[in-house]
Amino acid sequence: MPLRSGKKYLKIIFPIENQPFKLILLPEKKIENQPFKLILLPEKKIDFDQSSKEWRKNKYYHGNGTFTYK
């Protein structure tokens, strides 16, 4: 099995004919120059001032960031 450095370590430590177990390797996936698909979502503009006013419509403000519903 090759390491990232390119060395093969299983053939040195356990030669195939002397292995005490059966080694099952899955085929390696090769991605050859497959570009990633970038999906761009449409840009949405949010009016935070208006949304804050809408959120506060049905609440009473008591100070210190506390609210209760009407």
N, C-alpha and C positions, 0 to 999 in steps of 0.2 A: 504494500500500500504506500503510495507516495506521500511524503510530507510536503508542507508549503515550500520548504527549501529545495525540493526536488529529489531528496534522498529517499530510497525505499528501505523501510525498516523491517517489515515482516519477513522479507526474504533473507535478511541477515540473521535475525534472531530465531525465526522458525522457518527453515526451508520447507517447501511444500511437502516434500516426502516425509518429513519428521514432525509434522504438526499433530498435536494430540487432540485436535478438534477439527470439525469441518467448517471452513470459513466461507460464509455466504456474503458476497458483496453485491450491492445494488448498482446498476449502471449509473455512471455519473451523468448529470444533466449538463449539457453544453449549451450555453447561450452565445450564439455567434452574432455579434453586432445587431442585436435586436434593440431598437430604440424603445424607450419607455413611452407609453401613451400618457400625455399630460392632458388632463381634462380641466379646462378653465371654466369656472362658474361665472355667470354674469355678476358684475359688481353692483351691489345694492347700497344706496345711500340712505342712512337712517337719521332722522331728525330727533336727536336725543332730548332737546328742549320740549318739543311737542309731546313726545312719549312720556316724559316726566310729568307734564301737566295732565295728561290723560290718566296716568297712574294715580295721581293725587286727587282726582275728582271725587271719589267716594270714600275719602279718608279724612280724619281730623288729625292735625299735627299738634303734638303736645310738647315739642322741644326735645333736645338731645337725640334727635333721630328716631323718636318714637311716634307711632301712628296707631289709630284705632279706626275700624270701619264705621261708617255712618249707619 
